């Protein structure tokens, strides 16, 4: 399996995840207060972060790191990778 996914692959994976899993990914990539959003809104925010269109919570303030996630850590890592790639 490739280490990082494309935006389309991230979107496809997010569509298949449960609300709990989407919230975990959102928390890991820096969505502020993920529990106050619907699954659709979280998916939009996560993709916005991947595209460099949405703000992220600073890494030191996030509660969950992708490498600590048992499941879907690759999706979170891909979003962070793409966001950082666009920042540079």
PDB file with SEQRES, HELIX, SHEET and CRYST1 records, atoms N, CA, C and O in Angstrom:
SEQRES   1 A   88  UNK UNK UNK UNK UNK UNK UNK UNK UNK UNK UNK UNK UNK          
SEQRES   2 A   88  UNK UNK UNK UNK UNK UNK UNK UNK UNK UNK UNK UNK UNK          
SEQRES   3 A   88  UNK UNK UNK UNK UNK UNK UNK UNK UNK UNK UNK UNK UNK          
SEQRES   4 A   88  UNK UNK UNK UNK UNK UNK UNK UNK UNK UNK UNK UNK UNK          
SEQRES   5 A   88  UNK UNK UNK UNK UNK UNK UNK UNK UNK UNK UNK UNK UNK          
SEQRES   6 A   88  UNK UNK UNK UNK UNK UNK UNK UNK UNK UNK UNK UNK UNK          
SEQRES   7 A   88  UNK UNK UNK UNK UNK UNK UNK UNK UNK UNK                      
HELIX    1 AA1 UNK A    7  UNK A   16  1                                  10    
HELIX    2 AA2 UNK A   19  UNK A   29  1                                  11    
HELIX    3 AA3 UNK A   34  UNK A   36  5                                   3    
HELIX    4 AA4 UNK A   39  UNK A   51  1                                  13    
HELIX    5 AA5 UNK A   59  UNK A   61  5                                   3    
HELIX    6 AA6 UNK A   66  UNK A   68  5                                   3    
HELIX    7 AA7 UNK A   73  UNK A   87  1                                  15    
CRYST1    1.000    1.000    1.000  90.00  90.00  90.00 P 1           1          
ATOM      1  N   UNK A   1       0.839  -1.192   0.000  1.00  0.00           N  
ATOM      2  CA  UNK A   1       0.000   0.000   0.000  1.00  0.00           C  
ATOM      3  C   UNK A   1       0.879   1.248   0.000  1.00  0.00           C  
ATOM      4  O   UNK A   1       1.901   1.302   0.684  1.00  0.00           O  
ATOM      5  N   UNK A   2       0.465   2.252  -0.778  1.00  0.00           N  
ATOM      6  CA  UNK A   2       1.214   3.503  -0.820  1.00  0.00           C  
ATOM      7  C   UNK A   2       1.120   4.212   0.520  1.00  0.00           C  
ATOM      8  O   UNK A   2       0.155   4.048   1.268  1.00  0.00           O  
ATOM      9  N   UNK A   3       2.152   5.009   0.805  1.00  0.00           N  
ATOM     10  CA  UNK A   3       2.161   5.703   2.089  1.00  0.00           C  
ATOM     11  C   UNK A   3       1.127   6.831   2.126  1.00  0.00           C  
ATOM     12  O   UNK A   3       0.494   7.056   3.157  1.00  0.00           O  
ATOM     13  N   UNK A   4       0.950   7.543   1.001  1.00  0.00           N  
ATOM     14  CA  UNK A   4       0.029   8.681   0.986  1.00  0.00           C  
ATOM     15  C   UNK A   4      -1.007   8.529  -0.115  1.00  0.00           C  
ATOM     16  O   UNK A   4      -0.740   7.922  -1.152  1.00  0.00           O  
ATOM     17  N   UNK A   5      -2.171   9.076   0.113  1.00  0.00           N  
ATOM     18  CA  UNK A   5      -3.307   8.965  -0.785  1.00  0.00           C  
ATOM     19  C   UNK A   5      -3.528  10.276  -1.536  1.00  0.00           C  
ATOM     20  O   UNK A   5      -3.047  11.325  -1.106  1.00  0.00           O  
ATOM     21  N   UNK A   6      -4.246  10.224  -2.644  1.00  0.00           N  
ATOM     22  CA  UNK A   6      -4.635  11.431  -3.363  1.00  0.00           C  
ATOM     23  C   UNK A   6      -5.873  12.030  -2.700  1.00  0.00           C  
ATOM     24  O   UNK A   6      -6.496  11.389  -1.854  1.00  0.00           O  
ATOM     25  N   UNK A   7      -6.230  13.254  -3.080  1.00  0.00           N  
ATOM     26  CA  UNK A   7      -7.433  13.895  -2.550  1.00  0.00           C  
ATOM     27  C   UNK A   7      -8.663  13.023  -2.841  1.00  0.00           C  
ATOM     28  O   UNK A   7      -9.510  12.833  -1.967  1.00  0.00           O  
ATOM     29  N   UNK A   8      -8.758  12.501  -4.056  1.00  0.00           N  
ATOM     30  CA  UNK A   8      -9.895  11.651  -4.416  1.00  0.00           C  
ATOM     31  C   UNK A   8      -9.975  10.400  -3.564  1.00  0.00           C  
ATOM     32  O   UNK A   8     -11.060   9.990  -3.151  1.00  0.00           O  
ATOM     33  N   UNK A   9      -8.824   9.792  -3.301  1.00  0.00           N  
ATOM     34  CA  UNK A   9      -8.796   8.589  -2.459  1.00  0.00           C  
ATOM     35  C   UNK A   9      -9.155   8.912  -1.016  1.00  0.00           C  
ATOM     36  O   UNK A   9      -9.837   8.134  -0.349  1.00  0.00           O  
ATOM     37  N   UNK A  10      -8.696  10.059  -0.539  1.00  0.00           N  
ATOM     38  CA  UNK A  10      -9.044  10.481   0.826  1.00  0.00           C  
ATOM     39  C   UNK A  10     -10.555  10.674   0.921  1.00  0.00           C  
ATOM     40  O   UNK A  10     -11.190  10.213   1.870  1.00  0.00           O  
ATOM     41  N   UNK A  11     -11.127  11.360  -0.075  1.00  0.00           N  
ATOM     42  CA  UNK A  11     -12.565  11.606  -0.075  1.00  0.00           C  
ATOM     43  C   UNK A  11     -13.348  10.288  -0.091  1.00  0.00           C  
ATOM     44  O   UNK A  11     -14.328  10.132   0.637  1.00  0.00           O  
ATOM     45  N   UNK A  12     -12.916   9.365  -0.908  1.00  0.00           N  
ATOM     46  CA  UNK A  12     -13.571   8.054  -0.980  1.00  0.00           C  
ATOM     47  C   UNK A  12     -13.494   7.314   0.348  1.00  0.00           C  
ATOM     48  O   UNK A  12     -14.483   6.740   0.805  1.00  0.00           O  
ATOM     49  N   UNK A  13     -12.317   7.327   0.965  1.00  0.00           N  
ATOM     50  CA  UNK A  13     -12.156   6.650   2.269  1.00  0.00           C  
ATOM     51  C   UNK A  13     -13.021   7.306   3.337  1.00  0.00           C  
ATOM     52  O   UNK A  13     -13.649   6.616   4.140  1.00  0.00           O  
ATOM     53  N   UNK A  14     -13.055   8.636   3.350  1.00  0.00           N  
ATOM     54  CA  UNK A  14     -13.856   9.338   4.350  1.00  0.00           C  
ATOM     55  C   UNK A  14     -15.338   8.994   4.219  1.00  0.00           C  
ATOM     56  O   UNK A  14     -16.039   8.911   5.228  1.00  0.00           O  
ATOM     57  N   UNK A  15     -15.822   8.794   3.006  1.00  0.00           N  
ATOM     58  CA  UNK A  15     -17.232   8.459   2.782  1.00  0.00           C  
ATOM     59  C   UNK A  15     -17.600   7.111   3.400  1.00  0.00           C  
ATOM     60  O   UNK A  15     -18.751   6.888   3.775  1.00  0.00           O  
ATOM     61  N   UNK A  16     -16.628   6.223   3.501  1.00  0.00           N  
ATOM     62  CA  UNK A  16     -16.890   4.875   4.024  1.00  0.00           C  
ATOM     63  C   UNK A  16     -16.733   4.778   5.542  1.00  0.00           C  
ATOM     64  O   UNK A  16     -17.081   3.753   6.129  1.00  0.00           O  
ATOM     65  N   UNK A  17     -16.219   5.819   6.182  1.00  0.00           N  
ATOM     66  CA  UNK A  17     -15.955   5.758   7.621  1.00  0.00           C  
ATOM     67  C   UNK A  17     -17.193   6.086   8.448  1.00  0.00           C  
ATOM     68  O   UNK A  17     -18.071   6.832   8.014  1.00  0.00           O  
ATOM     69  N   UNK A  18     -17.242   5.517   9.637  1.00  0.00           N  
ATOM     70  CA  UNK A  18     -18.310   5.846  10.591  1.00  0.00           C  
ATOM     71  C   UNK A  18     -18.088   7.262  11.121  1.00  0.00           C  
ATOM     72  O   UNK A  18     -17.016   7.844  10.957  1.00  0.00           O  
ATOM     73  N   UNK A  19     -19.115   7.792  11.754  1.00  0.00           N  
ATOM     74  CA  UNK A  19     -19.012   9.128  12.349  1.00  0.00           C  
ATOM     75  C   UNK A  19     -17.860   9.174  13.357  1.00  0.00           C  
ATOM     76  O   UNK A  19     -17.091  10.136  13.377  1.00  0.00           O  
ATOM     77  N   UNK A  20     -17.741   8.152  14.179  1.00  0.00           N  
ATOM     78  CA  UNK A  20     -16.666   8.095  15.174  1.00  0.00           C  
ATOM     79  C   UNK A  20     -15.301   8.161  14.492  1.00  0.00           C  
ATOM     80  O   UNK A  20     -14.426   8.909  14.928  1.00  0.00           O  
ATOM     81  N   UNK A  21     -15.117   7.391  13.435  1.00  0.00           N  
ATOM     82  CA  UNK A  21     -13.840   7.357  12.729  1.00  0.00           C  
ATOM     83  C   UNK A  21     -13.546   8.686  12.040  1.00  0.00           C  
ATOM     84  O   UNK A  21     -12.403   9.143  12.037  1.00  0.00           O  
ATOM     85  N   UNK A  22     -14.568   9.307  11.458  1.00  0.00           N  
ATOM     86  CA  UNK A  22     -14.375  10.620  10.816  1.00  0.00           C  
ATOM     87  C   UNK A  22     -13.961  11.648  11.865  1.00  0.00           C  
ATOM     88  O   UNK A  22     -13.097  12.486  11.607  1.00  0.00           O  
ATOM     89  N   UNK A  23     -14.570  11.586  13.036  1.00  0.00           N  
ATOM     90  CA  UNK A  23     -14.182  12.515  14.116  1.00  0.00           C  
ATOM     91  C   UNK A  23     -12.737  12.290  14.554  1.00  0.00           C  
ATOM     92  O   UNK A  23     -12.018  13.248  14.838  1.00  0.00           O  
ATOM     93  N   UNK A  24     -12.313  11.033  14.610  1.00  0.00           N  
ATOM     94  CA  UNK A  24     -10.922  10.749  14.975  1.00  0.00           C  
ATOM     95  C   UNK A  24      -9.957  11.334  13.948  1.00  0.00           C  
ATOM     96  O   UNK A  24      -8.964  11.964  14.313  1.00  0.00           O  
ATOM     97  N   UNK A  25     -10.246  11.128  12.680  1.00  0.00           N  
ATOM     98  CA  UNK A  25      -9.394  11.683  11.621  1.00  0.00           C  
ATOM     99  C   UNK A  25      -9.392  13.199  11.722  1.00  0.00           C  
ATOM    100  O   UNK A  25      -8.336  13.824  11.631  1.00  0.00           O  
ATOM    101  N   UNK A  26     -10.567  13.799  11.908  1.00  0.00           N  
ATOM    102  CA  UNK A  26     -10.671  15.261  12.022  1.00  0.00           C  
ATOM    103  C   UNK A  26      -9.836  15.782  13.180  1.00  0.00           C  
ATOM    104  O   UNK A  26      -9.142  16.790  13.046  1.00  0.00           O  
ATOM    105  N   UNK A  27      -9.901  15.104  14.302  1.00  0.00           N  
ATOM    106  CA  UNK A  27      -9.120  15.501  15.475  1.00  0.00           C  
ATOM    107  C   UNK A  27      -7.620  15.414  15.175  1.00  0.00           C  
ATOM    108  O   UNK A  27      -6.857  16.310  15.536  1.00  0.00           O  
ATOM    109  N   UNK A  28      -7.214  14.350  14.525  1.00  0.00           N  
ATOM    110  CA  UNK A  28      -5.792  14.133  14.241  1.00  0.00           C  
ATOM    111  C   UNK A  28      -5.231  15.123  13.231  1.00  0.00           C  
ATOM    112  O   UNK A  28      -4.046  15.451  13.287  1.00  0.00           O  
ATOM    113  N   UNK A  29      -6.062  15.606  12.304  1.00  0.00           N  
ATOM    114  CA  UNK A  29      -5.544  16.522  11.276  1.00  0.00           C  
ATOM    115  C   UNK A  29      -5.697  17.984  11.662  1.00  0.00           C  
ATOM    116  O   UNK A  29      -5.203  18.865  10.958  1.00  0.00           O  
ATOM    117  N   UNK A  30      -6.378  18.254  12.776  1.00  0.00           N  
ATOM    118  CA  UNK A  30      -6.426  19.629  13.264  1.00  0.00           C  
ATOM    119  C   UNK A  30      -7.726  20.370  13.060  1.00  0.00           C  
ATOM    120  O   UNK A  30      -7.725  21.600  13.012  1.00  0.00           O  
ATOM    121  N   UNK A  31      -8.850  19.655  12.936  1.00  0.00           N  
ATOM    122  CA  UNK A  31     -10.154  20.324  12.895  1.00  0.00           C  
ATOM    123  C   UNK A  31     -10.484  20.741  14.318  1.00  0.00           C  
ATOM    124  O   UNK A  31     -10.435  19.922  15.235  1.00  0.00           O  
ATOM    125  N   UNK A  32     -10.820  22.010  14.504  1.00  0.00           N  
ATOM    126  CA  UNK A  32     -11.148  22.505  15.843  1.00  0.00           C  
ATOM    127  C   UNK A  32     -12.543  22.023  16.243  1.00  0.00           C  
ATOM    128  O   UNK A  32     -13.500  22.186  15.486  1.00  0.00           O  
ATOM    129  N   UNK A  33     -12.653  21.444  17.404  1.00  0.00           N  
ATOM    130  CA  UNK A  33     -13.921  20.962  17.978  1.00  0.00           C  
ATOM    131  C   UNK A  33     -14.700  20.055  17.029  1.00  0.00           C  
ATOM    132  O   UNK A  33     -15.826  20.381  16.654  1.00  0.00           O  
ATOM    133  N   UNK A  34     -14.115  18.919  16.634  1.00  0.00           N  
ATOM    134  CA  UNK A  34     -14.798  18.059  15.663  1.00  0.00           C  
ATOM    135  C   UNK A  34     -16.144  17.518  16.120  1.00  0.00           C  
ATOM    136  O   UNK A  34     -16.966  17.159  15.277  1.00  0.00           O  
ATOM    137  N   UNK A  35     -16.398  17.448  17.406  1.00  0.00           N  
ATOM    138  CA  UNK A  35     -17.666  16.876  17.879  1.00  0.00           C  
ATOM    139  C   UNK A  35     -18.868  17.785  17.613  1.00  0.00           C  
ATOM    140  O   UNK A  35     -20.010  17.341  17.739  1.00  0.00           O  
ATOM    141  N   UNK A  36     -18.635  19.032  17.253  1.00  0.00           N  
ATOM    142  CA  UNK A  36     -19.770  19.919  16.998  1.00  0.00           C  
ATOM    143  C   UNK A  36     -20.226  19.918  15.537  1.00  0.00           C  
ATOM    144  O   UNK A  36     -21.182  20.611  15.189  1.00  0.00           O  
ATOM    145  N   UNK A  37     -19.558  19.155  14.690  1.00  0.00           N  
ATOM    146  CA  UNK A  37     -19.887  19.113  13.268  1.00  0.00           C  
ATOM    147  C   UNK A  37     -20.538  17.791  12.875  1.00  0.00           C  
ATOM    148  O   UNK A  37     -20.333  16.761  13.517  1.00  0.00           O  
ATOM    149  N   UNK A  38     -21.327  17.849  11.803  1.00  0.00           N  
ATOM    150  CA  UNK A  38     -21.887  16.626  11.224  1.00  0.00           C  
ATOM    151  C   UNK A  38     -20.791  15.902  10.457  1.00  0.00           C  
ATOM    152  O   UNK A  38     -19.724  16.464  10.209  1.00  0.00           O  
ATOM    153  N   UNK A  39     -21.051  14.664  10.085  1.00  0.00           N  
ATOM    154  CA  UNK A  39     -20.064  13.892   9.320  1.00  0.00           C  
ATOM    155  C   UNK A  39     -19.752  14.579   7.994  1.00  0.00           C  
ATOM    156  O   UNK A  39     -18.592  14.641   7.586  1.00  0.00           O  
ATOM    157  N   UNK A  40     -20.777  15.094   7.319  1.00  0.00           N  
ATOM    158  CA  UNK A  40     -20.569  15.775   6.029  1.00  0.00           C  
ATOM    159  C   UNK A  40     -19.699  17.023   6.202  1.00  0.00           C  
ATOM    160  O   UNK A  40     -18.807  17.276   5.392  1.00  0.00           O  
ATOM    161  N   UNK A  41     -19.957  17.796   7.252  1.00  0.00           N  
ATOM    162  CA  UNK A  41     -19.156  18.994   7.507  1.00  0.00           C  
ATOM    163  C   UNK A  41     -17.710  18.622   7.836  1.00  0.00           C  
ATOM    164  O   UNK A  41     -16.775  19.287   7.389  1.00  0.00           O  
ATOM    165  N   UNK A  42     -17.533  17.563   8.616  1.00  0.00           N  
ATOM    166  CA  UNK A  42     -16.177  17.117   8.954  1.00  0.00           C  
ATOM    167  C   UNK A  42     -15.415  16.680   7.714  1.00  0.00           C  
ATOM    168  O   UNK A  42     -14.239  17.008   7.555  1.00  0.00           O  
ATOM    169  N   UNK A  43     -16.082  15.943   6.837  1.00  0.00           N  
ATOM    170  CA  UNK A  43     -15.424  15.519   5.596  1.00  0.00           C  
ATOM    171  C   UNK A  43     -14.984  16.734   4.786  1.00  0.00           C  
ATOM    172  O   UNK A  43     -13.877  16.759   4.249  1.00  0.00           O  
ATOM    173  N   UNK A  44     -15.851  17.738   4.700  1.00  0.00           N  
ATOM    174  CA  UNK A  44     -15.533  18.962   3.964  1.00  0.00           C  
ATOM    175  C   UNK A  44     -14.342  19.687   4.594  1.00  0.00           C  
ATOM    176  O   UNK A  44     -13.459  20.167   3.883  1.00  0.00           O  
ATOM    177  N   UNK A  45     -14.319  19.765   5.923  1.00  0.00           N  
ATOM    178  CA  UNK A  45     -13.209  20.426   6.613  1.00  0.00           C  
ATOM    179  C   UNK A  45     -11.900  19.656   6.453  1.00  0.00           C  
ATOM    180  O   UNK A  45     -10.847  20.256   6.236  1.00  0.00           O  
ATOM    181  N   UNK A  46     -11.965  18.340   6.558  1.00  0.00           N  
ATOM    182  CA  UNK A  46     -10.770  17.508   6.392  1.00  0.00           C  
ATOM    183  C   UNK A  46     -10.200  17.691   4.991  1.00  0.00           C  
ATOM    184  O   UNK A  46      -8.994  17.869   4.825  1.00  0.00           O  
ATOM    185  N   UNK A  47     -11.072  17.647   3.983  1.00  0.00           N  
ATOM    186  CA  UNK A  47     -10.609  17.838   2.607  1.00  0.00           C  
ATOM    187  C   UNK A  47     -10.090  19.263   2.399  1.00  0.00           C  
ATOM    188  O   UNK A  47      -9.142  19.478   1.644  1.00  0.00           O  
ATOM    189  N   UNK A  48     -10.707  20.220   3.063  1.00  0.00           N  
ATOM    190  CA  UNK A  48     -10.216  21.603   2.995  1.00  0.00           C  
ATOM    191  C   UNK A  48      -8.808  21.730   3.558  1.00  0.00           C  
ATOM    192  O   UNK A  48      -7.986  22.472   3.020  1.00  0.00           O  
ATOM    193  N   UNK A  49      -8.532  21.022   4.621  1.00  0.00           N  
ATOM    194  CA  UNK A  49      -7.177  21.026   5.193  1.00  0.00           C  
ATOM    195  C   UNK A  49      -6.205  20.385   4.208  1.00  0.00           C  
ATOM    196  O   UNK A  49      -5.108  20.900   3.993  1.00  0.00           O  
ATOM    197  N   UNK A  50      -6.599  19.272   3.615  1.00  0.00           N  
ATOM    198  CA  UNK A  50      -5.731  18.586   2.652  1.00  0.00           C  
ATOM    199  C   UNK A  50      -5.430  19.472   1.446  1.00  0.00           C  
ATOM    200  O   UNK A  50      -4.329  19.430   0.898  1.00  0.00           O  
ATOM    201  N   UNK A  51      -6.409  20.272   1.036  1.00  0.00           N  
ATOM    202  CA  UNK A  51      -6.244  21.149  -0.127  1.00  0.00           C  
ATOM    203  C   UNK A  51      -5.587  22.485   0.231  1.00  0.00           C  
ATOM    204  O   UNK A  51      -5.276  23.286  -0.651  1.00  0.00           O  
ATOM    205  N   UNK A  52      -5.378  22.717   1.529  1.00  0.00           N  
ATOM    206  CA  UNK A  52      -4.784  23.979   1.967  1.00  0.00           C  
ATOM    207  C   UNK A  52      -5.785  25.111   2.020  1.00  0.00           C  
ATOM    208  O   UNK A  52      -5.397  26.279   1.989  1.00  0.00           O  
ATOM    209  N   UNK A  53      -7.074  24.788   2.100  1.00  0.00           N  
ATOM    210  CA  UNK A  53      -8.130  25.796   2.097  1.00  0.00           C  
ATOM    211  C   UNK A  53      -8.736  26.046   3.479  1.00  0.00           C  
ATOM    212  O   UNK A  53      -9.546  26.959   3.636  1.00  0.00           O  
ATOM    213  N   UNK A  54      -8.365  25.264   4.465  1.00  0.00           N  
ATOM    214  CA  UNK A  54      -8.931  25.399   5.812  1.00  0.00           C  
ATOM    215  C   UNK A  54      -7.810  25.470   6.833  1.00  0.00           C  
ATOM    216  O   UNK A  54      -6.739  24.894   6.639  1.00  0.00           O  
ATOM    217  N   UNK A  55      -8.065  26.179   7.915  1.00  0.00           N  
ATOM    218  CA  UNK A  55      -7.091  26.329   9.001  1.00  0.00           C  
ATOM    219  C   UNK A  55      -7.037  25.062   9.848  1.00  0.00           C  
ATOM    220  O   UNK A  55      -8.037  24.361  10.002  1.00  0.00           O  
ATOM    221  N   UNK A  56      -5.864  24.781  10.391  1.00  0.00           N  
ATOM    222  CA  UNK A  56      -5.671  23.636  11.285  1.00  0.00           C  
ATOM    223  C   UNK A  56      -5.362  24.126  12.693  1.00  0.00           C  
ATOM    224  O   UNK A  56      -4.776  25.193  12.876  1.00  0.00           O  
ATOM    225  N   UNK A  57      -5.760  23.342  13.675  1.00  0.00           N  
ATOM    226  CA  UNK A  57      -5.325  23.564  15.053  1.00  0.00           C  
ATOM    227  C   UNK A  57      -3.830  23.229  15.072  1.00  0.00           C  
ATOM    228  O   UNK A  57      -3.424  22.241  14.460  1.00  0.00           O  
ATOM    229  N   UNK A  58      -3.002  24.023  15.756  1.00  0.00           N  
ATOM    230  CA  UNK A  58      -1.565  23.703  15.818  1.00  0.00           C  
ATOM    231  C   UNK A  58      -1.318  22.289  16.350  1.00  0.00           C  
ATOM    232  O   UNK A  58      -2.057  21.801  17.205  1.00  0.00           O  
ATOM    233  N   UNK A  59      -0.288  21.649  15.841  1.00  0.00           N  
ATOM    234  CA  UNK A  59       0.012  20.257  16.213  1.00  0.00           C  
ATOM    235  C   UNK A  59       0.066  20.045  17.712  1.00  0.00           C  
ATOM    236  O   UNK A  59      -0.433  19.037  18.212  1.00  0.00           O  
ATOM    237  N   UNK A  60       0.656  20.967  18.428  1.00  0.00           N  
ATOM    238  CA  UNK A  60       0.813  20.782  19.877  1.00  0.00           C  
ATOM    239  C   UNK A  60      -0.522  20.835  20.632  1.00  0.00           C  
ATOM    240  O   UNK A  60      -0.579  20.439  21.796  1.00  0.00           O  
ATOM    241  N   UNK A  61      -1.588  21.315  19.994  1.00  0.00           N  
ATOM    242  CA  UNK A  61      -2.898  21.393  20.648  1.00  0.00           C  
ATOM    243  C   UNK A  61      -3.841  20.278  20.220  1.00  0.00           C  
ATOM    244  O   UNK A  61      -4.963  20.199  20.720  1.00  0.00           O  
ATOM    245  N   UNK A  62      -3.410  19.418  19.310  1.00  0.00           N  
ATOM    246  CA  UNK A  62      -4.249  18.299  18.862  1.00  0.00           C  
ATOM    247  C   UNK A  62      -4.202  17.178  19.890  1.00  0.00           C  
ATOM    248  O   UNK A  62      -3.166  16.936  20.509  1.00  0.00           O  
ATOM    249  N   UNK A  63      -5.317  16.503  20.064  1.00  0.00           N  
ATOM    250  CA  UNK A  63      -5.390  15.435  21.067  1.00  0.00           C  
ATOM    251  C   UNK A  63      -4.921  14.094  20.543  1.00  0.00           C  
ATOM    252  O   UNK A  63      -4.571  13.212  21.328  1.00  0.00           O  
ATOM    253  N   UNK A  64      -4.908  13.924  19.237  1.00  0.00           N  
ATOM    254  CA  UNK A  64      -4.619  12.620  18.661  1.00  0.00           C  
ATOM    255  C   UNK A  64      -3.656  12.765  17.492  1.00  0.00           C  
ATOM    256  O   UNK A  64      -3.898  13.562  16.586  1.00  0.00           O  
ATOM    257  N   UNK A  65      -2.580  12.012  17.501  1.00  0.00           N  
ATOM    258  CA  UNK A  65      -1.611  12.024  16.401  1.00  0.00           C  
ATOM    259  C   UNK A  65      -1.890  10.833  15.479  1.00  0.00           C  
ATOM    260  O   UNK A  65      -2.265   9.764  15.960  1.00  0.00           O  
ATOM    261  N   UNK A  66      -1.714  10.998  14.162  1.00  0.00           N  
ATOM    262  CA  UNK A  66      -1.994   9.897  13.230  1.00  0.00           C  
ATOM    263  C   UNK A  66      -1.257   8.614  13.577  1.00  0.00           C  
ATOM    264  O   UNK A  66      -1.808   7.524  13.424  1.00  0.00           O  
ATOM    265  N   UNK A  67      -0.024   8.728  14.040  1.00  0.00           N  
ATOM    266  CA  UNK A  67       0.742   7.522  14.359  1.00  0.00           C  
ATOM    267  C   UNK A  67       0.216   6.792  15.592  1.00  0.00           C  
ATOM    268  O   UNK A  67       0.580   5.639  15.821  1.00  0.00           O  
ATOM    269  N   UNK A  68      -0.629   7.437  16.384  1.00  0.00           N  
ATOM    270  CA  UNK A  68      -1.236   6.810  17.563  1.00  0.00           C  
ATOM    271  C   UNK A  68      -2.579   6.154  17.244  1.00  0.00           C  
ATOM    272  O   UNK A  68      -3.139   5.438  18.075  1.00  0.00           O  
ATOM    273  N   UNK A  69      -3.092   6.401  16.037  1.00  0.00           N  
ATOM    274  CA  UNK A  69      -4.387   5.856  15.651  1.00  0.00           C  
ATOM    275  C   UNK A  69      -4.252   4.388  15.266  1.00  0.00           C  
ATOM    276  O   UNK A  69      -3.349   4.016  14.518  1.00  0.00           O  
ATOM    277  N   UNK A  70      -5.143   3.568  15.775  1.00  0.00           N  
ATOM    278  CA  UNK A  70      -5.142   2.148  15.440  1.00  0.00           C  
ATOM    279  C   UNK A  70      -5.663   1.938  14.019  1.00  0.00           C  
ATOM    280  O   UNK A  70      -5.137   1.110  13.275  1.00  0.00           O  
ATOM    281  N   UNK A  71      -6.701   2.694  13.648  1.00  0.00           N  
ATOM    282  CA  UNK A  71      -7.310   2.580  12.329  1.00  0.00           C  
ATOM    283  C   UNK A  71      -7.342   3.944  11.653  1.00  0.00           C  
ATOM    284  O   UNK A  71      -7.494   4.966  12.322  1.00  0.00           O  
ATOM    285  N   UNK A  72      -7.201   3.966  10.354  1.00  0.00           N  
ATOM    286  CA  UNK A  72      -7.329   5.167   9.533  1.00  0.00           C  
ATOM    287  C   UNK A  72      -6.241   6.208   9.760  1.00  0.00           C  
ATOM    288  O   UNK A  72      -6.389   7.359   9.348  1.00  0.00           O  
ATOM    289  N   UNK A  73      -5.172   5.821  10.398  1.00  0.00           N  
ATOM    290  CA  UNK A  73      -4.041   6.730  10.577  1.00  0.00           C  
ATOM    291  C   UNK A  73      -3.428   7.126   9.246  1.00  0.00           C  
ATOM    292  O   UNK A  73      -2.866   8.214   9.123  1.00  0.00           O  
ATOM    293  N   UNK A  74      -3.530   6.246   8.235  1.00  0.00           N  
ATOM    294  CA  UNK A  74      -2.979   6.572   6.917  1.00  0.00           C  
ATOM    295  C   UNK A  74      -3.756   7.711   6.262  1.00  0.00           C  
ATOM    296  O   UNK A  74      -3.175   8.523   5.542  1.00  0.00           O  
ATOM    297  N   UNK A  75      -5.057   7.775   6.503  1.00  0.00           N  
ATOM    298  CA  UNK A  75      -5.864   8.866   5.952  1.00  0.00           C  
ATOM    299  C   UNK A  75      -5.461  10.183   6.609  1.00  0.00           C  
ATOM    300  O   UNK A  75      -5.255  11.185   5.924  1.00  0.00           O  
ATOM    301  N   UNK A  76      -5.349  10.182   7.930  1.00  0.00           N  
ATOM    302  CA  UNK A  76      -4.934  11.389   8.650  1.00  0.00           C  
ATOM    303  C   UNK A  76      -3.534  11.816   8.223  1.00  0.00           C  
ATOM    304  O   UNK A  76      -3.294  13.003   8.003  1.00  0.00           O  
ATOM    305  N   UNK A  77      -2.613  10.875   8.103  1.00  0.00           N  
ATOM    306  CA  UNK A  77      -1.244  11.194   7.690  1.00  0.00           C  
ATOM    307  C   UNK A  77      -1.221  11.773   6.283  1.00  0.00           C  
ATOM    308  O   UNK A  77      -0.443  12.686   6.005  1.00  0.00           O  
ATOM    309  N   UNK A  78      -2.064  11.258   5.389  1.00  0.00           N  
ATOM    310  CA  UNK A  78      -2.123  11.763   4.013  1.00  0.00           C  
ATOM    311  C   UNK A  78      -2.633  13.199   3.987  1.00  0.00           C  
ATOM    312  O   UNK A  78      -2.105  14.028   3.245  1.00  0.00           O  
ATOM    313  N   UNK A  79      -3.648  13.502   4.783  1.00  0.00           N  
ATOM    314  CA  UNK A  79      -4.182  14.863   4.842  1.00  0.00           C  
ATOM    315  C   UNK A  79      -3.115  15.818   5.350  1.00  0.00           C  
ATOM    316  O   UNK A  79      -2.915  16.887   4.773  1.00  0.00           O  
ATOM    317  N   UNK A  80      -2.429  15.446   6.420  1.00  0.00           N  
ATOM    318  CA  UNK A  80      -1.378  16.301   6.984  1.00  0.00           C  
ATOM    319  C   UNK A  80      -0.252  16.484   5.978  1.00  0.00           C  
ATOM    320  O   UNK A  80       0.250  17.595   5.804  1.00  0.00           O  
ATOM    321  N   UNK A  81       0.150  15.401   5.310  1.00  0.00           N  
ATOM    322  CA  UNK A  81       1.205  15.477   4.305  1.00  0.00           C  
ATOM    323  C   UNK A  81       0.831  16.450   3.186  1.00  0.00           C  
ATOM    324  O   UNK A  81       1.633  17.305   2.812  1.00  0.00           O  
ATOM    325  N   UNK A  82      -0.382  16.321   2.655  1.00  0.00           N  
ATOM    326  CA  UNK A  82      -0.805  17.198   1.570  1.00  0.00           C  
ATOM    327  C   UNK A  82      -0.908  18.649   2.023  1.00  0.00           C  
ATOM    328  O   UNK A  82      -0.541  19.556   1.277  1.00  0.00           O  
ATOM    329  N   UNK A  83      -1.406  18.880   3.245  1.00  0.00           N  
ATOM    330  CA  UNK A  83      -1.507  20.238   3.779  1.00  0.00           C  
ATOM    331  C   UNK A  83      -0.121  20.867   3.934  1.00  0.00           C  
ATOM    332  O   UNK A  83       0.084  22.025   3.570  1.00  0.00           O  
ATOM    333  N   UNK A  84       0.815  20.111   4.469  1.00  0.00           N  
ATOM    334  CA  UNK A  84       2.177  20.632   4.657  1.00  0.00           C  
ATOM    335  C   UNK A  84       2.865  20.857   3.316  1.00  0.00           C  
ATOM    336  O   UNK A  84       3.621  21.816   3.160  1.00  0.00           O  
ATOM    337  N   UNK A  85       2.612  19.994   2.361  1.00  0.00           N  
ATOM    338  CA  UNK A  85       3.196  20.113   1.023  1.00  0.00           C  
ATOM    339  C   UNK A  85       2.714  21.417   0.368  1.00  0.00           C  
ATOM    340  O   UNK A  85       3.481  22.094  -0.316  1.00  0.00           O  
ATOM    341  N   UNK A  86       1.456  21.756   0.581  1.00  0.00           N  
ATOM    342  CA  UNK A  86       0.910  22.987  -0.001  1.00  0.00           C  
ATOM    343  C   UNK A  86       1.412  24.237   0.715  1.00  0.00           C  
ATOM    344  O   UNK A  86       1.491  25.308   0.113  1.00  0.00           O  
ATOM    345  N   UNK A  87       1.750  24.108   1.992  1.00  0.00           N  
ATOM    346  CA  UNK A  87       2.276  25.247   2.755  1.00  0.00           C  
ATOM    347  C   UNK A  87       3.687  25.633   2.323  1.00  0.00           C  
ATOM    348  O   UNK A  87       4.097  26.784   2.470  1.00  0.00           O  
ATOM    349  N   UNK A  88       4.415  24.675   1.798  1.00  0.00           N  
ATOM    350  CA  UNK A  88       5.817  24.937   1.399  1.00  0.00           C  
ATOM    351  C   UNK A  88       5.928  25.398  -0.016  1.00  0.00           C  
ATOM    352  O   UNK A  88       7.031  25.658  -0.496  1.00  0.00           O  
TER     353      UNK A  88                                                      
END                                                                             
